[in-house]
Every structure is written in structure tokens, then in C-alpha cells.
Amino acid sequence: MTETAGGLVYKVIECLIFDHDHWMVLTAALVCICGSGLTMLLTRRMVRASGRRKFVQVALTSMIGGATIWSTHFIAMLAFDPGYPHAYEPIKTAASLLIAVGGLVLTNWTLAYAVHPRRAMMSGAMFGLTVSLMHYVGMLAYLVPGDLVWNLPRLAASVAIGAGLGVIAYWRVAKPLRQMGWLSSSLLMVLAICGMHFTGMSALEIVLNPLVAVPVSVIADTQLSTVILAVMAVILLVGFASFSIEMSLEGEALRQRQQSALVDGLTMLPNRSHLENALSDLQRLLAQDPEMHLTVVTLDLEQFKKVNATYGNATGDAVLKTVAERLLTLTQAHQFVARTGGNEFVALCIESTGKGDTAGFVERLRAAVERPMAVRDVWISLTTAIGVATTRDNGREVDALLLNSGVAMRVAKSDPDQPIAFFDPTMEQDQRALDLLGQDLHRALDREEFSLVFQRQNELASLEVTGFEALLRWTHPTQGPISPGVFIPLAESNGLIHRIGMWVLRAACQEAASWPRDLTIAVNVAPQQLIQPDFVDEVGAVLEATGLPSTRLELEITEASVIGDQAHTLRVIGRLRAMGIRIAMDDFGTGYSSLSMLQTIPFDKIKVDRSFITQVHNNPLRAAIVRSTLLIGTALKIPVLAEGVEDPEELAFLRAEGCDAVQGFYFGKPVGLDDVRAIVQADELRVAS
């Protein structure tokens, strides 16, 4: 006759109440709760672990889980009182422990390494079957003066309870989004073990048999209880110790990761994230204390890219470390310094007592950075562009202060005569206007707002026009003509210079190809153009499309184009010269390594910057520089062209010193397309002296 669920529950309760010692049952429950909680905590960590750590977690979790199942069973068996002598067979008792641990190894291995989408449910079912198999093998070790008779429906129910609750327990513990899933899983594991055990015990009936005697060489209750408590104590101690150590190590690793996430790896200064956290804390303090004031200083290391390009990245890194050490040594308890970018630093000063104090702090920062430094057997000198914003003058919002100090720094960077700039609202307006102008610059090509003008280049001996330099002009639809000194740097900073530069090259070559005379056309090339991998091919395509002979094209490059990557620049220039294109070094004398450039790069012309030509006949220093340049050109057999010639005295000086060619307003201002066409079509290209 089939037993109802209610009858099964009644039988289990009856067995628990009348056939067991309640204190021992409570002990079994406590052991089960502690062991299950630890097992599920470790199981959850095992699921998240990786590599060798996962393997160790599988072994540790299986040992603790198996010992929990085995100990709970045999402590509960010690609580069971059949009313006559009984004992435990040693081999089967030990075998049940091996089954518990081995079954948990398979359970956890499946959960940790299987790729099946239902591996958690498979593991839970294996766990329940392990509990059942351990239970009934352990019962085979139970020796009484009689026979063990089993109620098969109750036996099947006990297996189903263990497997069902096990599936739910492991399904919940494996869910990554359930932060407290281990707690409910621990309760389900306790219910699976205890429910299976006591249901299984209710299925047991002992039929006394006088022919069966309990052997003498067996484990008695007192001995078994000692063994169980010793085993469980050791295993729980190991488990809790391992869990505690791992939690400590993980916490320390987490703290180290958090710390490393807030520190710049090169200079070991606080990084931008750390700075943002510090500013958030300061914002709260500023709100609480109206008397507190904050100064934010943004520093940019100028010439740093040249250091990297000239001496290598290792030297550049050493420079940054040296600067960081100096700034860190300079800062006091109420000050803070961080590295926020490649060559950018931010310093904070709290409780500044006045603008004079702030100025002193800023000057100390500047002096620390600009003091010459010996790095890798090289003496390096840097300059800084510094922007300052303070709560006394610019409000008490720290995010705005940081932004404003950056705006002021960019203003200082654009003005060599003002290396330190204190923020004022007009700077923000200027920056906003510049940003809007940059957006208009993106559309200028499509709107055909660019045009070219041409400035004559004359041979000095005959004063005849030998060519023209193409110069770019931008007429804004509402603001009118925009100075090249404004929009060229803007195009370089926002990445438009290559596209604009290629437009200039095409337009200039197309115009020069239509001239009836073989005059040269000179076009400036920006550093960002020269590093493009397909630049040479693009130039070749322009020459082919316009029909201009390559010998009539002259590309002017500055020192900045060379120092970024000399090896690459040398290859590019070599390919261009192999095509017949002439290469001129523009603005000679304005860079600190121009002489080394002449030694390294095969230039076809040297252009002396206009700053050395203005009033050269009245300035002995400029005259000496120009004479030296002309001597270098003669020695290297490189023609020299002087820019910015505006009056007859300058022209006479250059002629007397043997300059090859000249360019400047003396011969006329740059002209548009109609005028340049009239010039090249004239019978006489000579300018009267």
C-alpha cells in the first residue's frame, strides 16, 4: 500500500522525537549548519576563482563538505537509540567518509569546470546522491543484534529529498548576481542532509535475531563520537583558517589594486582618479568651512616632446620621474600634487591666505621644474606653462576650478611672455570662441572658404622671380579673414591639418601647372602630414593629377617635422627627393638643433627666419647669425633664402653677404590668383633695384 506524504512526515517526526537523543540531534544540527555555511561560502568563491586557485578551492571545499555530510550522519546515528547493544564496523565507516569526500570532489569539479549550461543543477543532483550513498553505506556499518529491514518507498523519498534540495542549493549558489546566495544555499544544504538522513532513518526497521551478535572488535559509540568530533574539529578549523587567510589575502590584494588604480605607474604620484577623489573630498570641506580656500595649479612641461624625440623615451621617463620627485618634495601637508597626463601635472594648495601666498606657491613649483637636471648623462632644461584658479577669485566649485586652471594653462602656453596665467572669465569666453571657431574650421573646406595667395621668391643677383610660395587664407562667413596664426595651430590641434594641407598642395600644384613659365611653387608641410604613412603616395598622386613636373615643386618643412622621428623623416625625404621634389628647411635658426638637422637631412634650400632679417643691417647680433648661416650654406653647398625682406637696406646687406635668394614685402605683398597669373605672363619678371 502506497504511503501518503502526510504519513511519511508523521513517521519522520515520530522517529526524530521518540528514537533520538535530542541533545545529540542538536549537536548534529549545529555541526551541519556550520559546515554547510562554510562549504557554500567556499563553493561560491570556487565558482569565481580561476587557474590554480580554482583547483585548490575544489579540493578544500570537497574536504569540508564531505566531512560535514559524514559527521552530521554519524552524530545523528549516535543520537539514535535502538534500545539494545550496537556498534559500527570500521571499514565501512571509513568507506562512507571516502564516499562523502569523493562525491563532493565530483560535485565541485562539475560545477567548477564543466561547460554544460545546467552544470549547477547537475552538481546539485550529484550532491544529493552523494549524501544518500554515504548514508546507506554508513548504515551498512551499523551493527545490531538483528537484521536491518528497509521501507523502500521511504528510502526512495529520502534520496529524492536529498537530490531535489541539492539541485536548488547549487543552482542558487552558482548565480553570480545573488550576493547572499550562499546563505540560502547553506540552509538548503542543511535541509538536504538532515531531510535525507531522518527520512532514511524512518525507513529503517530493526528485526531482532538472537542468532546475530554484535562483534567485540568494533567501534563503540564513545569511540566513534571522539573520532567524529576530532575529525570535524580539525576540518572546520582548517576550513575556517583557510577561508580567513584567503579573505585577508584577497582584501590586501583588493587594497593594492585600489591603490595602484590611484597611482601613476611611472612617477608614483597620485593619478587623475586620485585627484578627482581628492577634489570630491575638498568640495565637502569647502561647503562646511567658508573660511577654507583652495588653489588649483595646472602645469604643462614645454619642450618635453623634443626631449623624447631627441634623447629617447627612456630619458623622457627619467625627466618625468625627476620632476615628480621635485614636486613631491616641495609639497607640504596642506598641498597635493598629481600627474594627470603625459607631461601635465596638477597641484592643489589648501588654506591659501591670499593671492601673494598663491603666487609664491606657484613660483616655487615653477622653479622646481625649470631647474636644470642631469638625466642619463644629459643636462635637460624645461620651461613650464602654468595656469592657476583659486576659490578667492573663481568660485568654490572644485570641478570648475580644475577646468579653469587648465584653460589658464593653455593661455600661458600660447604666450611665451606670460608663462603663468591666473584664470579670469575672459579666458573662458576666448576658449569657447576658439572651440566654436574650430567647429567652423571643420566645415570650411566643404564650404570653399579657403583660398591661396602667392608670395614672390626672387634671385638676389638678378632680382628675377624664380618662384612663389603658396600661402593659405581663410575667410570666415561671418567673422571675415581669420589670421593663419590663429587657424593653423587650431587645425594642427584638432587633426584637420593633413586634410587642409593636401588641399593646399593640390590647389597650388594645379595653379602652377597652368603657368607659361617653369617657375617653382613652394608649399609648407606640417609635421602631422609628414608622419602619415601614405604621404609620399599622396604627393605623387597630386603631381600626376595636376601634371606639374616634380622638379617645380618645393616642400618646406620645419625642424618640428624632423625631430619627431628622424629615421622616418629621412626615409620620407629620400623618397620625395628621388621623385625630383626639392626640400627646403623653413624657419632656420628658430630651433635649438638646426645645425644637427642640416647634418642629418639632405635639404635643397635653407630659409632664414624673418625674425633674423628685420633690421639686420642695424643689429650686430642678427647680422652675425645671418652671416654664419650664409657661411654654413656655402660650406654645405645649400642655397640660402632670406625671408621677410622689407626695405632696401636689408636687401643691400644680404646682397653684400652673398645671399642667394630673398622673399618679402619689398617685392610686394602676397597676391591672389589674378595677380599671380598677370605676373607670370609678363615679359619681364625682374624687379627694379
ABEGO torsion letter per residue (X at the ends): XBBBAAAAAAAAAAAAAAABBAAAAAAAAAAAAAAAAAAAAAAAAAAABBEAAAAAAAAAAAAAAAAAAAAAAAAAAAABBAGBBBBBBAAAAAAAAAAAAAAAAAAAAAAAABABAAAAAAAAAAAAAAAAAAAAAAAAABBBBEBBBBBAAAAAAAAAAAAAAAAAAAAAAABAABAAAAAAAAAAAAAAAAAAAAAAAAABBBBBBAABBBBABBBBAAAAAAAAAAAAAAAAAAAAAAAAAAAAAAAAAAAAAAAAAABBAAAGBBBAAAAAAAAAAAAAAAAABAABBBBBBBBBBBGAAAAAAAAEAAAAAAAAAAAAAAAAAABBAABBBBBABAABBBBBBBGBAEAAAAAAAAAAAAAAAABBBBBGGBBBBBBBBBBBBBAAAAEABAAAAAAAAAAAAAAAAABAABABBBBBAAAAAAAAAAAAAAAAAAAAAAAGABBBBBBBBBBAAAGBBAEBBBBBBBBBAAAEBBBAAAAAAAAAAAGAAAAAAAAAAAAAAAAAAABABBBBBBBBBBAAAAABAAAAAAAAAAAAAAGBBAAABBBBBBAAAAAABAAAAAAAAAAAAAAGBBBBBBGBGABAAAAAAAAABBBABBBBBAAAABGAAABAAAAAAAAAAAAAAAAAGBBBBBBGBABAAAAAAAAAAGBABBBEAAAEBBBBAAAAAAAAABABABBBX
